[in-house]
C-alpha cells in the first residue's frame, strides 16, 4: 500500500440547533477563553441567527465582539482590518460563522492576531510560524468545507488570489448546525452543494495524494450530497424546512472538505477560478459550470475511478466503464438543471471573446493542474471553456 499522511481538525460536532449551546461547548473545550471574536458577513449578521450563539457565549462568561466586514473573495485589506479589530479587542478566541470567505478570514485572524508575520509572507505552503489563537468554525452553507481544511484564500489584486496552506489553519473545533442554513435560497444551496460534490470527485481522482482515507470520505460525502441536494433545494426554507436534508448536506460538505484537504483538487477548480476572479461568479457556480466538461476531458485517464463514483451517485448505472462514467457526468448535469442554476458560461455573461483570457488565467493555476489525472494544455483549457459556453 502506498504510504500517505492524513490530517484534519481535532474535533467535530454535528447536531441541529447545537449552536444555541455554543457557550457550553466553548467553555468546556477552552476554559481560559474570555473574549471571543465572531467573524462573519453583514448578510448573515442581518438574519439574526447569530443572536442565539452570542447569547449562549455571554451566558457562560465569554464576552463577544463581532467583525461583520467579510465579503465574497475577501481582499487583503479586509483580512488586516479583522486582525486589527481582534488586536484592539484583545481577543483570545476566534469563531468563524459563514461560508468559505468568513471561515478563511477567521483562520487568518487566529494566526495573525498575535503573530508579527506579515500576511504576504505566509502565502504558499507551510509558511506560517508559531501557534495561533483557539479557533472554532461554524459553516452556514454546505459547500466549501473550509471548517475542516487548512487552506485560506485571499484576493490580492483585481483578479488574482493567493492561498495560505499550513497546519495551523486547521480549527480546534468544527460545529455543523443545519438550523443555521435553513434560510439559504435554493440557488445558493444548489451551487454550494455542487461545489462540495466537486471537492469529493476531485479528491477521489487527485493525482498525487489520493489515499484510502480520503477515498472513504469522498465516497460517503457523495452519498450524502447526491441523495440530499434536491430535497434541500426544494424543501430547505425557513418554514417547515427539511432539516434532515440540510444536516446531511452539511456533513457531506464537511467530509468532502476533509477529503480534498488531504487529496487536493485539480482542473475543475483551476478552470473555475478565472471565472470567479474575472466575472465575479460565485465559486460553487463557477465549478458547476465547467464540471461536466472537465470530467469528459479527464475520462481517458480517470474513467475507472469515475465509474466507481457512478456507483455512488447513480447506483442503477450499468455497462462498461465508459458508460458508467457518462452516467456520472449526465447525473451531475441533471442535478444542476433540476436546481435551476445556470448551466452555461453565456448565462453568466461570458462570450467567445473572453475565452482566450480565461484559458491564459487557468494555466497559471499550476498547483491545481498538477493534481489533475490527465495533463491539461492551454488548448485543452480553451476547448473546455468552448464546450461550456
Beta strands, then each sheet from edge to edge (+ up, - down):
strand 1: 12-14
strand 2: 35-41
strand 3: 63-70
strand 4: 93-98
strand 5: 124-125
strand 6: 134-139
strand 7: 151-155
strand 8: 161-165
strand 9: 173-176
sheet 1: 1+ 9+ 6+ 4+ 2+ 3+
sheet 2: 5+ 8+ 7-
end
